[in-house]
Amino acid sequence: MRGQPLAEDLRTGVREDLATLRDHGITPTLGTVLMSDDDADKAFMNRKHELCEKAGIPTKRVDIPPNESAEELYRTVERLGADDDVTSLFVQVPLPDHIEASAVRNRVPPTKDIDCFAPENLGRLVVGDPWVTPVTPAAVLQLLAGYDIETRGKDVVVIGRNTAICKPLANLFLAHGPGGDATVTICHTATTDLAAKTQRADILVTAAGVPRLVDGAMISDGVSIIDISVNRIDLDTEKGYELVGDVDFESAKVKASAITPVPGGVGPLTLTLILRNIVDVTARQAGLKAALLESDSERCDWAWSQ
């Protein structure tokens, strides 16, 4: 299951809706905050800004040294949240250990939140009335829908319990309607006999960040696998490293009916859905949801379908 073909289709809808916003005199603008010196975090943030530049979406980026005070981060988020020119806001996680994540979440205006980071938006998603759908969970559902993998009545196993991806995703799988109506099991570091859980899965989603945690012996024939993690393994080679998922691809692909490559599966869709959510929250602020739907009524869009 490759994400790039689906991402290309989604970008068409984004371009059309951007044109509609501009026709109404509205310019979406993304504000971002990065407090990390991790190369992967920096690369991911760079990619967001590159995509915005290509789409013609202005950005305001603030990078803060990871050893800076929590107060500096709080002030930065508050400043971008209060900036009338900034219509959407993204804070890169994970945050340094000395930062109280809840204090940052509470400073993100829910109406500008593009990744369900604000507590109010996470709560709305849980009760089935989301303002925005987090981009990685949305990418998972787009992949399943794009490759005609049914979730209704299926046993879904999610490995990982982080708030950014796994908890929202579990709730989306539980929701009524397309992409939902599944029976969900969440596994984590305290789970006993992980293989017994994964072997029951019709759909397995991993976001544990543990290289090759799951191999072919831990899954059943016909399972659909979405591997979210991109783990770097250092090697004594010319390249110096290898990128792998939580699932051992070679042993799992023999038994799986569908499986995402790492990289190349969830990633391209996640990046495109960031653009999708920037447009969506900007339109909602302006009361233009109906106008955008009318401009592209045939487009399959998870965020609007909620």
LUMVEX-527875 format. One record per residue (C-alpha): x, y, z; residue number from 1; residue in one letter. Coordinates in pm, 1 decimal, decimal comma. Layout:
# LUMVEX-527875
[[X; Y; Z]; NUM; 'a']
...
END
This chain:
# LUMVEX-527875
[[0,0; 0,0; 0,0]; 1; 'm']
[[186,2; 304,9; -123,4]; 2; 'r']
[[71,3; 646,5; -12,3]; 3; 'g']
[[199,1; 856,3; -300,9]; 4; 'q']
[[-81,9; 782,9; -554,0]; 5; 'p']
[[-347,2; 868,8; -296,4]; 6; 'l']
[[-155,2; 1179,3; -190,6]; 7; 'a']
[[-151,5; 1305,3; -549,2]; 8; 'e']
[[-530,3; 1278,5; -567,1]; 9; 'd']
[[-568,0; 1466,1; -237,5]; 10; 'l']
[[-340,0; 1745,8; -354,8]; 11; 'r']
[[-577,8; 1811,5; -642,1]; 12; 't']
[[-856,3; 1880,9; -393,6]; 13; 'g']
[[-626,8; 2102,1; -184,2]; 14; 'v']
[[-535,8; 2314,2; -486,1]; 15; 'r']
[[-901,7; 2359,2; -578,8]; 16; 'e']
[[-1000,5; 2462,8; -228,1]; 17; 'd']
[[-705,9; 2699,9; -198,5]; 18; 'l']
[[-830,7; 2871,1; -512,7]; 19; 'a']
[[-1178,2; 2898,1; -358,8]; 20; 't']
[[-1036,3; 3057,3; -42,8]; 21; 'l']
[[-835,6; 3305,9; -247,4]; 22; 'r']
[[-1148,1; 3392,4; -444,9]; 23; 'd']
[[-1296,3; 3493,8; -108,4]; 24; 'h']
[[-989,0; 3702,2; -24,1]; 25; 'g']
[[-859,9; 3454,1; 235,9]; 26; 'i']
[[-495,4; 3344,5; 262,5]; 27; 't']
[[-424,0; 3039,3; 481,8]; 28; 'p']
[[-104,1; 3082,4; 681,9]; 29; 't']
[[72,3; 2816,5; 886,7]; 30; 'l']
[[260,2; 2890,3; 1207,7]; 31; 'g']
[[498,3; 2621,7; 1334,5]; 32; 't']
[[704,2; 2570,1; 1647,1]; 33; 'v']
[[999,0; 2331,0; 1671,0]; 34; 'l']
[[1183,8; 2274,8; 1999,1]; 35; 'm']
[[1417,5; 1992,9; 1905,3]; 36; 's']
[[1764,9; 1932,3; 1766,0]; 37; 'd']
[[1670,5; 1587,3; 1636,4]; 38; 'd']
[[1756,3; 1552,9; 1267,0]; 39; 'd']
[[1432,9; 1365,6; 1190,6]; 40; 'a']
[[1221,2; 1634,6; 1357,1]; 41; 'd']
[[1404,9; 1907,5; 1165,7]; 42; 'k']
[[1365,6; 1721,8; 836,9]; 43; 'a']
[[993,9; 1669,9; 894,4]; 44; 'f']
[[946,6; 2039,0; 973,9]; 45; 'm']
[[1147,7; 2139,4; 667,9]; 46; 'n']
[[926,7; 1920,2; 452,4]; 47; 'r']
[[610,8; 2085,6; 586,7]; 48; 'k']
[[741,3; 2427,2; 493,0]; 49; 'h']
[[856,9; 2309,3; 151,6]; 50; 'e']
[[509,2; 2172,4; 77,2]; 51; 'l']
[[347,1; 2495,0; 191,3]; 52; 'c']
[[581,3; 2696,8; -28,5]; 53; 'e']
[[494,6; 2484,0; -331,4]; 54; 'k']
[[122,9; 2521,7; -255,5]; 55; 'a']
[[154,5; 2897,3; -210,2]; 56; 'g']
[[71,0; 2888,3; 161,7]; 57; 'i']
[[269,9; 3144,8; 365,9]; 58; 'p']
[[436,9; 3019,9; 684,7]; 59; 't']
[[577,0; 3160,8; 1006,5]; 60; 'k']
[[835,1; 2926,7; 1157,9]; 61; 'r']
[[988,8; 2953,1; 1503,1]; 62; 'v']
[[1268,9; 2716,4; 1605,8]; 63; 'd']
[[1359,4; 2716,2; 1976,2]; 64; 'i']
[[1672,5; 2548,1; 2116,8]; 65; 'p']
[[1567,7; 2238,0; 2314,2]; 66; 'p']
[[1747,4; 2361,8; 2625,6]; 67; 'n']
[[1554,3; 2689,7; 2626,4]; 68; 'e']
[[1307,3; 2757,8; 2906,6]; 69; 's']
[[950,8; 2631,4; 2901,3]; 70; 'a']
[[833,9; 2991,9; 2931,5]; 71; 'e']
[[995,2; 3076,3; 2597,9]; 72; 'e']
[[798,1; 2797,4; 2430,5]; 73; 'l']
[[474,3; 2901,4; 2599,9]; 74; 'y']
[[519,5; 3264,7; 2491,6]; 75; 'r']
[[592,0; 3158,3; 2134,7]; 76; 't']
[[279,6; 2944,4; 2108,6]; 77; 'v']
[[69,4; 3220,2; 2263,4]; 78; 'e']
[[211,7; 3478,6; 2021,7]; 79; 'r']
[[138,6; 3269,0; 1713,2]; 80; 'l']
[[-203,6; 3177,9; 1849,5]; 81; 'g']
[[-289,5; 3546,5; 1887,5]; 82; 'a']
[[-150,0; 3645,8; 1546,7]; 83; 'd']
[[-443,8; 3730,1; 1319,9]; 84; 'd']
[[-238,2; 3647,8; 1011,3]; 85; 'd']
[[-176,9; 3290,4; 1132,9]; 86; 'v']
[[-480,2; 3076,9; 1050,7]; 87; 't']
[[-331,5; 2739,4; 1148,9]; 88; 's']
[[-80,5; 2627,0; 1409,0]; 89; 'l']
[[140,7; 2320,4; 1447,5]; 90; 'f']
[[370,8; 2231,7; 1739,5]; 91; 'v']
[[621,6; 1952,4; 1673,0]; 92; 'q']
[[623,7; 1668,3; 1925,4]; 93; 'v']
[[777,7; 1506,5; 2119,6]; 94; 'p']
[[882,9; 1801,4; 2334,6]; 95; 'l']
[[1188,3; 1813,6; 2564,4]; 96; 'p']
[[1153,1; 1648,0; 2903,5]; 97; 'd']
[[1139,5; 1975,9; 3095,3]; 98; 'h']
[[831,5; 2090,3; 2903,4]; 99; 'i']
[[485,4; 2025,7; 3041,1]; 100; 'e']
[[301,5; 1907,3; 2730,1]; 101; 'a']
[[-41,7; 1986,4; 2870,9]; 102; 's']
[[61,6; 2347,9; 2924,5]; 103; 'a']
[[152,9; 2373,1; 2556,9]; 104; 'v']
[[-167,2; 2200,7; 2443,7]; 105; 'r']
[[-376,4; 2445,5; 2644,7]; 106; 'n']
[[-212,7; 2739,2; 2467,0]; 107; 'r']
[[-301,0; 2623,9; 2114,1]; 108; 'v']
[[-628,7; 2787,3; 2001,3]; 109; 'p']
[[-862,9; 2501,5; 1907,2]; 110; 'p']
[[-979,2; 2679,9; 1591,9]; 111; 't']
[[-619,8; 2703,7; 1461,1]; 112; 'k']
[[-518,0; 2351,4; 1561,5]; 113; 'd']
[[-439,5; 2134,4; 1256,6]; 114; 'i']
[[-343,8; 1809,5; 1432,8]; 115; 'd']
[[-593,0; 1764,4; 1718,5]; 116; 'c']
[[-328,6; 1888,4; 1963,3]; 117; 'f']
[[-557,0; 2110,0; 2172,5]; 118; 'a']
[[-741,1; 1916,1; 2449,5]; 119; 'p']
[[-1078,3; 2046,6; 2333,8]; 120; 'e']
[[-1023,5; 1907,2; 1984,8]; 121; 'n']
[[-911,6; 1569,8; 2113,7]; 122; 'l']
[[-1224,1; 1554,9; 2327,8]; 123; 'g']
[[-1444,5; 1646,8; 2031,9]; 124; 'r']
[[-1290,7; 1366,6; 1829,2]; 125; 'l']
[[-1360,1; 1115,0; 2106,9]; 126; 'v']
[[-1729,4; 1210,1; 2124,4]; 127; 'v']
[[-1763,7; 1198,3; 1745,2]; 128; 'g']
[[-1782,4; 1571,5; 1666,0]; 129; 'd']
[[-1426,7; 1657,8; 1552,0]; 130; 'p']
[[-1311,7; 2004,4; 1454,5]; 131; 'w']
[[-1013,3; 1843,8; 1284,2]; 132; 'v']
[[-882,1; 1490,9; 1230,8]; 133; 't']
[[-513,4; 1434,6; 1320,7]; 134; 'p']
[[-311,4; 1392,8; 1005,2]; 135; 'v']
[[-145,6; 1056,0; 1071,8]; 136; 't']
[[-465,7; 878,6; 1184,6]; 137; 'p']
[[-640,4; 1035,7; 886,1]; 138; 'a']
[[-364,7; 902,0; 659,7]; 139; 'a']
[[-419,2; 551,5; 796,6]; 140; 'v']
[[-790,0; 568,4; 719,3]; 141; 'l']
[[-723,9; 713,8; 374,3]; 142; 'q']
[[-489,9; 423,2; 297,8]; 143; 'l']
[[-745,1; 164,2; 406,0]; 144; 'l']
[[-1020,7; 331,3; 205,8]; 145; 'a']
[[-797,0; 387,1; -96,6]; 146; 'g']
[[-705,7; 17,9; -110,5]; 147; 'y']
[[-1063,1; -99,7; -42,0]; 148; 'd']
[[-990,0; -252,9; 298,5]; 149; 'i']
[[-1308,7; -272,7; 505,1]; 150; 'e']
[[-1298,8; -191,9; 876,4]; 151; 't']
[[-1658,1; -270,2; 972,9]; 152; 'r']
[[-1670,4; -579,4; 1192,9]; 153; 'g']
[[-1295,2; -633,2; 1170,9]; 154; 'k']
[[-1050,2; -695,9; 1453,4]; 155; 'd']
[[-803,5; -406,9; 1456,4]; 156; 'v']
[[-487,4; -415,1; 1667,2]; 157; 'v']
[[-298,7; -89,8; 1728,2]; 158; 'v']
[[50,8; -113,5; 1877,6]; 159; 'i']
[[125,3; 205,6; 2067,3]; 160; 'g']
[[-71,2; 432,8; 2300,9]; 161; 'r']
[[61,2; 782,0; 2233,4]; 162; 'n']
[[-182,2; 1072,4; 2229,1]; 163; 't']
[[-70,1; 1209,9; 1893,8]; 164; 'a']
[[-153,0; 900,3; 1686,1]; 165; 'i']
[[-269,5; 585,9; 1860,9]; 166; 'c']
[[-544,2; 709,7; 2091,8]; 167; 'k']
[[-716,1; 923,7; 1825,1]; 168; 'p']
[[-681,6; 641,3; 1573,6]; 169; 'l']
[[-842,7; 389,0; 1809,0]; 170; 'a']
[[-1138,1; 621,4; 1854,1]; 171; 'n']
[[-1174,5; 668,7; 1479,0]; 172; 'l']
[[-1178,8; 291,5; 1430,2]; 173; 'f']
[[-1454,0; 270,2; 1694,0]; 174; 'l']
[[-1669,6; 543,3; 1538,1]; 175; 'a']
[[-1984,4; 468,6; 1338,8]; 176; 'h']
[[-1952,8; 477,3; 961,7]; 177; 'g']
[[-1677,9; 447,0; 697,8]; 178; 'p']
[[-1338,4; 373,9; 848,6]; 179; 'g']
[[-1497,6; 271,4; 1177,0]; 180; 'g']
[[-1724,7; 6,3; 1329,8]; 181; 'd']
[[-1420,9; -206,3; 1418,2]; 182; 'a']
[[-1331,6; -396,7; 1733,3]; 183; 't']
[[-1012,2; -238,1; 1861,2]; 184; 'v']
[[-729,0; -369,9; 2077,8]; 185; 't']
[[-451,1; -133,7; 2187,3]; 186; 'i']
[[-116,7; -291,6; 2277,6]; 187; 'c']
[[168,7; -117,8; 2458,6]; 188; 'h']
[[480,4; -174,6; 2667,8]; 189; 't']
[[283,6; -347,2; 2946,5]; 190; 'a']
[[99,8; -583,7; 2710,7]; 191; 't']
[[167,4; -949,8; 2781,6]; 192; 't']
[[201,7; -1200,3; 2495,2]; 193; 'd']
[[194,2; -945,5; 2215,3]; 194; 'l']
[[197,2; -1217,9; 1950,3]; 195; 'a']
[[-132,1; -1361,2; 2079,5]; 196; 'a']
[[-295,1; -1022,7; 2016,3]; 197; 'k']
[[-138,1; -953,4; 1677,8]; 198; 't']
[[-222,7; -1299,6; 1546,2]; 199; 'q']
[[-592,9; -1220,3; 1590,4]; 200; 'r']
[[-574,8; -901,0; 1387,5]; 201; 'a']
[[-750,4; -851,9; 1057,3]; 202; 'd']
[[-585,7; -509,2; 1045,0]; 203; 'i']
[[-260,6; -433,5; 1227,6]; 204; 'l']
[[-138,1; -76,4; 1277,2]; 205; 'v']
[[197,7; -10,6; 1443,6]; 206; 't']
[[335,8; 313,1; 1587,6]; 207; 'a']
[[565,4; 180,5; 1859,2]; 208; 'a']
[[896,9; 310,2; 1727,6]; 209; 'g']
[[1066,8; -26,3; 1784,3]; 210; 'v']
[[1252,4; -164,6; 1479,8]; 211; 'p']
[[1114,0; -496,5; 1356,0]; 212; 'r']
[[905,4; -550,2; 1668,6]; 213; 'l']
[[660,6; -768,9; 1473,6]; 214; 'v']
[[768,9; -1048,2; 1240,2]; 215; 'd']
[[588,8; -1293,7; 1017,4]; 216; 'g']
[[539,2; -1547,6; 1297,0]; 217; 'a']
[[328,7; -1293,1; 1488,7]; 218; 'm']
[[61,8; -1237,1; 1221,9]; 219; 'i']
[[-205,8; -1440,9; 1048,5]; 220; 's']
[[-250,4; -1501,7; 678,1]; 221; 'd']
[[-442,3; -1227,8; 502,3]; 222; 'g']
[[-380,2; -950,5; 756,2]; 223; 'v']
[[-358,1; -589,1; 634,9]; 224; 's']
[[-63,2; -405,3; 790,3]; 225; 'i']
[[-5,1; -31,6; 819,3]; 226; 'i']
[[338,4; 44,3; 964,7]; 227; 'd']
[[353,9; 409,1; 1072,4]; 228; 'i']
[[698,7; 412,7; 1231,9]; 229; 's']
[[1016,4; 504,2; 1046,7]; 230; 'v']
[[1306,7; 381,5; 1258,7]; 231; 'n']
[[1669,8; 456,6; 1179,4]; 232; 'r']
[[1921,8; 177,0; 1232,2]; 233; 'i']
[[2288,8; 273,8; 1213,3]; 234; 'd']
[[2495,8; 43,5; 991,4]; 235; 'l']
[[2858,4; 5,7; 898,4]; 236; 'd']
[[2789,7; 77,2; 532,4]; 237; 't']
[[2855,2; 358,9; 288,3]; 238; 'e']
[[2512,0; 507,9; 358,4]; 239; 'k']
[[2557,3; 454,9; 730,1]; 240; 'g']
[[2200,1; 369,8; 819,4]; 241; 'y']
[[1878,8; 194,7; 717,4]; 242; 'e']
[[1517,7; 304,6; 764,9]; 243; 'l']
[[1285,4; 27,1; 883,3]; 244; 'v']
[[941,3; -2,0; 1035,6]; 245; 'g']
[[806,4; -172,8; 1344,1]; 246; 'd']
[[720,9; -470,1; 1122,6]; 247; 'v']
[[982,0; -694,7; 965,6]; 248; 'd']
[[875,1; -630,8; 607,6]; 249; 'f']
[[1034,1; -932,7; 441,2]; 250; 'e']
[[882,9; -1196,0; 671,0]; 251; 's']
[[547,1; -1019,2; 702,1]; 252; 'a']
[[482,8; -956,6; 332,2]; 253; 'k']
[[466,4; -1331,9; 267,7]; 254; 'v']
[[153,8; -1362,9; 483,9]; 255; 'k']
[[-5,5; -1017,6; 458,8]; 256; 'a']
[[-269,3; -941,9; 198,4]; 257; 's']
[[-162,1; -575,8; 206,0]; 258; 'a']
[[129,8; -397,1; 372,3]; 259; 'i']
[[278,5; -49,0; 366,2]; 260; 't']
[[643,4; -1,6; 273,8]; 261; 'p']
[[869,5; 197,4; 506,0]; 262; 'v']
[[925,6; 462,6; 397,2]; 263; 'p']
[[662,6; 537,4; 131,9]; 264; 'g']
[[342,2; 420,8; 297,3]; 265; 'g']
[[184,6; 655,4; 548,3]; 266; 'v']
[[436,7; 940,1; 511,9]; 267; 'g']
[[331,7; 1092,0; 177,2]; 268; 'p']
[[-32,4; 1100,9; 284,2]; 269; 'l']
[[50,3; 1251,4; 623,3]; 270; 't']
[[232,6; 1542,3; 463,4]; 271; 'l']
[[-46,8; 1608,2; 214,6]; 272; 't']
[[-309,6; 1592,4; 488,4]; 273; 'l']
[[-123,9; 1869,2; 671,3]; 274; 'i']
[[-203,9; 2091,1; 372,8]; 275; 'l']
[[-558,3; 1955,9; 373,5]; 276; 'r']
[[-605,8; 2049,8; 738,5]; 277; 'n']
[[-451,9; 2395,7; 694,2]; 278; 'i']
[[-712,8; 2467,4; 428,4]; 279; 'v']
[[-993,7; 2308,9; 628,3]; 280; 'd']
[[-942,4; 2495,8; 955,7]; 281; 'v']
[[-895,9; 2823,8; 768,4]; 282; 't']
[[-1221,0; 2766,9; 581,0]; 283; 'a']
[[-1406,4; 2676,8; 899,5]; 284; 'r']
[[-1286,8; 2995,9; 1067,9]; 285; 'q']
[[-1428,7; 3192,5; 775,3]; 286; 'a']
[[-1754,2; 2995,5; 760,8]; 287; 'g']
[[-1676,1; 2866,9; 412,0]; 288; 'l']
[[-1713,4; 2492,0; 458,6]; 289; 'k']
[[-2023,6; 2476,5; 236,6]; 290; 'a']
[[-1853,2; 2672,9; -38,3]; 291; 'a']
[[-1558,4; 2436,1; -45,9]; 292; 'l']
[[-1778,9; 2128,2; -51,4]; 293; 'l']
[[-1974,2; 2268,7; -344,8]; 294; 'e']
[[-1650,9; 2339,3; -532,2]; 295; 's']
[[-1544,9; 1974,1; -516,1]; 296; 'd']
[[-1845,2; 1761,4; -425,1]; 297; 's']
[[-1695,8; 1437,5; -554,4]; 298; 'e']
[[-1374,4; 1459,3; -354,5]; 299; 'r']
[[-1319,0; 1196,2; -86,0]; 300; 'c']
[[-1204,9; 1393,5; 218,3]; 301; 'd']
[[-1188,8; 1231,7; 559,4]; 302; 'w']
[[-1175,1; 1557,0; 756,5]; 303; 'a']
[[-1489,5; 1701,1; 600,1]; 304; 'w']
[[-1677,7; 1368,4; 620,6]; 305; 's']
[[-1672,6; 1393,9; 998,0]; 306; 'q']
END
